[in-house]
Amino acid sequence: MNKGEWRGVVDVIAIRKDTSEPKNGKLKRGDLFEIVLVQVKGGSARGPTAADVLRLREVSRYYRAKAVVQFQWQNGRRSQFSVLQRNGAWKEATGSEVFG
């Protein structure tokens, strides 16, 4: 059996209020949400494969996520956010850039 925690590519879903003006006249500011999909990699875990990136992009499209983020950490040494770009590459980002 594989040591992986589970088989899905998304580990965490971050949701916050979208304070922009909705296009639908029936809704008010703050009624809608922004969704950010997060993949967590800790310790010496390998990065996502090309197939994983395709799956992440498909899940993002399905849920209309604002962003796909990878959070990497090494206990006591460092942590880093990266945002999945349209070309499939990861771009380093800060937490405030990702979550506002």
CYANA upper distance limits for C-alpha pairs under 8 A (distance plus 0.5 A):
  9 VAL  CA     39 GLN  CA      7.12
  9 VAL  CA     52 ASP  CA      7.12
  9 VAL  CA     55 ARG  CA      7.60
  9 VAL  CA     56 LEU  CA      6.85
 10 VAL  CA     37 LEU  CA      6.80
 10 VAL  CA     38 VAL  CA      6.31
 10 VAL  CA     39 GLN  CA      5.56
 10 VAL  CA     56 LEU  CA      7.74
 11 ASP  CA     37 LEU  CA      8.26
 11 ASP  CA     38 VAL  CA      6.40
 11 ASP  CA     39 GLN  CA      5.56
 11 ASP  CA     40 VAL  CA      6.70
 12 VAL  CA     37 LEU  CA      6.74
 12 VAL  CA     38 VAL  CA      5.46
 12 VAL  CA     39 GLN  CA      7.05
 12 VAL  CA     40 VAL  CA      8.19
 13 ILE  CA     35 ILE  CA      7.40
 13 ILE  CA     36 VAL  CA      6.43
 13 ILE  CA     37 LEU  CA      5.41
 13 ILE  CA     38 VAL  CA      6.50
 14 ALA  CA     35 ILE  CA      6.33
 14 ALA  CA     36 VAL  CA      5.55
 14 ALA  CA     37 LEU  CA      6.92
 14 ALA  CA     38 VAL  CA      7.88
 15 ILE  CA     33 PHE  CA      6.86
 15 ILE  CA     34 GLU  CA      6.18
 15 ILE  CA     35 ILE  CA      5.27
 15 ILE  CA     36 VAL  CA      6.95
 16 ARG  CA     33 PHE  CA      5.95
 16 ARG  CA     34 GLU  CA      5.95
 16 ARG  CA     35 ILE  CA      7.41
 17 LYS  CA     30 GLY  CA      6.05
 17 LYS  CA     31 ASP  CA      7.69
 17 LYS  CA     32 LEU  CA      6.55
 17 LYS  CA     33 PHE  CA      4.91
 17 LYS  CA     34 GLU  CA      6.60
 18 ASP  CA     29 ARG  CA      7.77
 18 ASP  CA     30 GLY  CA      6.04
 18 ASP  CA     31 ASP  CA      7.83
 18 ASP  CA     32 LEU  CA      5.90
 18 ASP  CA     33 PHE  CA      5.19
 18 ASP  CA     34 GLU  CA      5.93
 19 THR  CA     29 ARG  CA      5.68
 19 THR  CA     30 GLY  CA      5.28
 19 THR  CA     31 ASP  CA      8.47
 19 THR  CA     32 LEU  CA      8.18
 20 SER  CA     29 ARG  CA      6.41
 20 SER  CA     30 GLY  CA      7.88
 21 GLU  CA     28 LYS  CA      7.38
 21 GLU  CA     29 ARG  CA      5.67
 22 PRO  CA     27 LEU  CA      6.73
 22 PRO  CA     28 LYS  CA      6.92
 22 PRO  CA     29 ARG  CA      6.79
 22 PRO  CA     32 LEU  CA      8.25
 27 LEU  CA     31 ASP  CA      6.84
 34 GLU  CA     65 ALA  CA      7.34
 34 GLU  CA     66 LYS  CA      6.50
 35 ILE  CA     63 TYR  CA      8.37
 35 ILE  CA     64 ARG  CA      8.02
 35 ILE  CA     65 ALA  CA      5.26
 35 ILE  CA     66 LYS  CA      6.04
 35 ILE  CA     67 ALA  CA      7.73
 36 VAL  CA     65 ALA  CA      6.03
 36 VAL  CA     66 LYS  CA      6.06
 36 VAL  CA     67 ALA  CA      5.45
 36 VAL  CA     68 VAL  CA      6.36
 36 VAL  CA     69 VAL  CA      7.62
 37 LEU  CA     60 SER  CA      7.67
 37 LEU  CA     65 ALA  CA      7.26
 37 LEU  CA     67 ALA  CA      6.87
 37 LEU  CA     68 VAL  CA      5.29
 37 LEU  CA     69 VAL  CA      6.58
 38 VAL  CA     68 VAL  CA      6.44
 38 VAL  CA     69 VAL  CA      5.23
 38 VAL  CA     70 GLN  CA      6.06
 38 VAL  CA     71 PHE  CA      7.44
 39 GLN  CA     68 VAL  CA      8.32
 39 GLN  CA     69 VAL  CA      6.73
 39 GLN  CA     70 GLN  CA      5.18
 39 GLN  CA     71 PHE  CA      6.70
 40 VAL  CA     70 GLN  CA      6.28
 40 VAL  CA     71 PHE  CA      5.33
 40 VAL  CA     72 GLN  CA      6.51
 41 LYS  CA     45 ALA  CA      6.29
 41 LYS  CA     46 ARG  CA      8.04
 41 LYS  CA     47 GLY  CA      7.74
 41 LYS  CA     70 GLN  CA      7.75
 41 LYS  CA     71 PHE  CA      6.63
 41 LYS  CA     72 GLN  CA      5.23
 41 LYS  CA     73 TRP  CA      7.04
 42 GLY  CA     72 GLN  CA      6.11
 42 GLY  CA     73 TRP  CA      5.40
 42 GLY  CA     74 GLN  CA      6.38
 42 GLY  CA     75 ASN  CA      8.37
 43 GLY  CA     72 GLN  CA      8.50
 43 GLY  CA     73 TRP  CA      6.82
 43 GLY  CA     74 GLN  CA      5.30
 43 GLY  CA     75 ASN  CA      7.27
 44 SER  CA     74 GLN  CA      8.28
 48 PRO  CA     52 ASP  CA      5.89
 48 PRO  CA     53 VAL  CA      6.91
 49 THR  CA     53 VAL  CA      6.85
 50 ALA  CA     54 LEU  CA      6.89
 51 ALA  CA     55 ARG  CA      6.80
 52 ASP  CA     56 LEU  CA      6.60
 53 VAL  CA     57 ARG  CA      6.67
 53 VAL  CA     88 GLY  CA      7.14
 54 LEU  CA     58 GLU  CA      6.71
 54 LEU  CA     88 GLY  CA      8.48
 55 ARG  CA     59 VAL  CA      6.66
 56 LEU  CA     60 SER  CA      6.58
 56 LEU  CA     68 VAL  CA      7.73
 57 ARG  CA     61 ARG  CA      6.70
 57 ARG  CA     68 VAL  CA      8.17
 58 GLU  CA     62 TYR  CA      6.65
 59 VAL  CA     63 TYR  CA      6.78
 60 SER  CA     64 ARG  CA      6.05
 60 SER  CA     65 ALA  CA      5.43
 60 SER  CA     66 LYS  CA      8.36
 60 SER  CA     67 ALA  CA      7.85
 60 SER  CA     68 VAL  CA      7.37
 61 ARG  CA     65 ALA  CA      7.14
 67 ALA  CA     83 VAL  CA      7.47
 67 ALA  CA     84 LEU  CA      7.77
 67 ALA  CA     98 VAL  CA      8.34
 68 VAL  CA     83 VAL  CA      6.37
 68 VAL  CA     84 LEU  CA      6.00
 69 VAL  CA     81 PHE  CA      7.15
 69 VAL  CA     82 SER  CA      6.08
 69 VAL  CA     83 VAL  CA      5.04
 69 VAL  CA     84 LEU  CA      6.62
 69 VAL  CA     98 VAL  CA      8.27
 70 GLN  CA     81 PHE  CA      6.22
 70 GLN  CA     82 SER  CA      5.66
 70 GLN  CA     83 VAL  CA      6.89
 70 GLN  CA     84 LEU  CA      8.17
 71 PHE  CA     79 SER  CA      7.65
 71 PHE  CA     80 GLN  CA      6.24
 71 PHE  CA     81 PHE  CA      5.16
 71 PHE  CA     82 SER  CA      7.05
 72 GLN  CA     79 SER  CA      5.99
 72 GLN  CA     80 GLN  CA      5.74
 72 GLN  CA     81 PHE  CA      7.02
 73 TRP  CA     77 ARG  CA      8.23
 73 TRP  CA     78 ARG  CA      6.20
 73 TRP  CA     79 SER  CA      4.62
 73 TRP  CA     80 GLN  CA      6.94
 74 GLN  CA     78 ARG  CA      5.90
 74 GLN  CA     79 SER  CA      6.85
 80 GLN  CA     92 GLU  CA      7.66
 80 GLN  CA     93 ALA  CA      7.99
 80 GLN  CA     94 THR  CA      7.97
 81 PHE  CA     92 GLU  CA      6.34
 81 PHE  CA     93 ALA  CA      5.84
 81 PHE  CA     94 THR  CA      6.53
 81 PHE  CA     95 GLY  CA      7.08
 81 PHE  CA     98 VAL  CA      8.50
 82 SER  CA     90 TRP  CA      6.13
 82 SER  CA     91 LYS  CA      5.58
 82 SER  CA     92 GLU  CA      4.61
 82 SER  CA     93 ALA  CA      5.77
 82 SER  CA     94 THR  CA      8.44
 83 VAL  CA     90 TRP  CA      5.92
 83 VAL  CA     91 LYS  CA      5.70
 83 VAL  CA     92 GLU  CA      6.85
 83 VAL  CA     93 ALA  CA      7.07
 83 VAL  CA     98 VAL  CA      8.10
 84 LEU  CA     88 GLY  CA      6.67
 84 LEU  CA     89 ALA  CA      6.42
 84 LEU  CA     90 TRP  CA      5.14
 84 LEU  CA     91 LYS  CA      6.99
 85 GLN  CA     89 ALA  CA      5.88
 85 GLN  CA     90 TRP  CA      6.42
 85 GLN  CA     91 LYS  CA      7.33
 93 ALA  CA     97 GLU  CA      6.64
 93 ALA  CA     98 VAL  CA      7.29
 94 THR  CA     98 VAL  CA      6.92
 95 GLY  CA     99 PHE  CA      6.45
 95 GLY  CA    100 GLY  CA      8.10
 96 SER  CA    100 GLY  CA      5.19
